[in-house]
Amino acid sequence: MTAKKASKSVRESIGKARKTAARAPSAVKPSSKMIRTFSPPVQPVAAHEVPVRAHKYRIGETVYYTSPTFGRAAATGSYTVVKLLPSEGDDYQYRIKSSGEAFERVAKESQLDRA
């Protein structure tokens, strides 16, 4: 078989395969509108989610601490915010320090007011 005949026979067999594939019903048709991305899928944000709020007080700010009425009695008065801590439930926490004490306390945001 010569090179021309071999080439022609290959083209004919490819043409037949295409015609057969065009007539055969395919289970999955590739979509021409499919967009491929290289980024991982992102979880959609639900509309009912509550937006994250920020701490009410900042580091260095002077606040008025009200001690809880139960348990140990603590010194109610003016304190300085030393560190912002993560929330406990729905209430943020702060590390606060009084100039009259050698130690720091942890207070919930609900126990603090602006001084």
NORKAVEN-V844264 format. One record per residue. N is the residue number from 1. RES is the residue in one letter. OMEGA is omega in whole degrees, 0 to 359 (* if undefined). NEAR is the number of other C-alpha atoms within 8 Angstrom. D_FIRST is the distance of its C-alpha to the first C-alpha in whole Angstrom. Layout:
# NORKAVEN-V844264
N/RES/OMEGA/NEAR/D_FIRST ; N/RES/OMEGA/NEAR/D_FIRST
This chain:
# NORKAVEN-V844264
1/M/182/4/0 ; 2/T/182/5/4 ; 3/A/180/6/7 ; 4/K/180/6/8 ; 5/K/180/8/6 ; 6/A/179/9/6 ; 7/S/180/8/10 ; 8/K/181/8/11 ; 9/S/177/8/10 ; 10/V/179/8/12 ; 11/R/180/8/15 ; 12/E/181/8/15 ; 13/S/177/8/16 ; 14/I/178/8/18 ; 15/G/178/8/20 ; 16/K/180/8/20 ; 17/A/179/8/22 ; 18/R/180/8/24 ; 19/K/179/8/26 ; 20/T/180/8/26 ; 21/A/181/8/28 ; 22/A/180/7/30 ; 23/R/184/6/31 ; 24/A/177/6/32 ; 25/P/181/6/36 ; 26/S/180/5/36 ; 27/A/181/4/39 ; 28/V/178/4/39 ; 29/K/179/5/38 ; 30/P/180/4/38 ; 31/S/178/5/41 ; 32/S/181/4/41 ; 33/K/181/4/44 ; 34/M/179/5/44 ; 35/I/178/4/45 ; 36/R/178/4/45 ; 37/T/179/5/47 ; 38/F/180/4/48 ; 39/S/179/4/51 ; 40/P/179/5/53 ; 41/P/182/4/54 ; 42/V/179/4/58 ; 43/Q/179/4/60 ; 44/P/181/4/62 ; 45/V/180/5/66 ; 46/A/182/5/68 ; 47/A/183/4/70 ; 48/H/180/4/73 ; 49/E/180/6/73 ; 50/V/179/4/76 ; 51/P/181/4/76 ; 52/V/179/4/76 ; 53/R/183/4/80 ; 54/A/175/4/81 ; 55/H/181/7/84 ; 56/K/183/5/87 ; 57/Y/181/6/89 ; 58/R/177/8/88 ; 59/I/180/9/88 ; 60/G/181/7/92 ; 61/E/178/8/93 ; 62/T/182/10/97 ; 63/V/176/12/97 ; 64/Y/183/12/99 ; 65/Y/175/12/99 ; 66/T/183/8/101 ; 67/S/179/9/101 ; 68/P/182/8/100 ; 69/T/179/5/103 ; 70/F/177/5/102 ; 71/G/181/5/102 ; 72/R/176/4/103 ; 73/A/180/8/105 ; 74/A/181/6/103 ; 75/A/176/5/104 ; 76/T/180/8/104 ; 77/G/182/7/103 ; 78/S/180/10/101 ; 79/Y/175/12/98 ; 80/T/178/12/96 ; 81/V/182/16/92 ; 82/V/184/10/90 ; 83/K/174/8/87 ; 84/L/181/11/85 ; 85/L/179/8/84 ; 86/P/182/6/81 ; 87/S/172/8/82 ; 88/E/187/7/84 ; 89/G/180/5/83 ; 90/D/183/5/84 ; 91/D/177/9/86 ; 92/Y/178/12/85 ; 93/Q/181/13/87 ; 94/Y/169/13/89 ; 95/R/184/13/90 ; 96/I/181/13/94 ; 97/K/175/12/96 ; 98/S/179/11/100 ; 99/S/181/6/102 ; 100/G/181/4/105 ; 101/E/181/7/102 ; 102/A/184/6/101 ; 103/F/179/6/98 ; 104/E/178/9/95 ; 105/R/171/7/95 ; 106/V/181/8/92 ; 107/A/175/11/93 ; 108/K/181/10/91 ; 109/E/180/10/90 ; 110/S/179/6/93 ; 111/Q/184/10/95 ; 112/L/173/11/95 ; 113/D/177/8/97 ; 114/R/182/6/97 ; 115/A/*/6/100
